[in-house]
Amino acid sequence: MSSSEHPIILVDGHAIQHPYLPWQINFLGYLSLGTASLSLIGSSLICLHVLGPSGRQKNLSKPHLRILLAMSVNDVLFSGVTVFNLVLYP
């Protein structure tokens, strides 16, 4: 199969052509790795800023910073899993 042919995949027992070329599939994987890494770094920095040593009690008393912290922790977990998943992909 050359790089210009669409790969054949099985869906419910039927052979169909994949809508993306192999190089497009690889590009989307690397793009996901890059964006998930940047998201992981950015959300980690937000968590460190909110939980930093200066004014931790003051920061956590504000509802919008608690919501921001919860969203950042969630994003760190999701981005970490995405990066870890893509790194382990053969």
Salt bridges, closest charged atoms under 4 A:
none
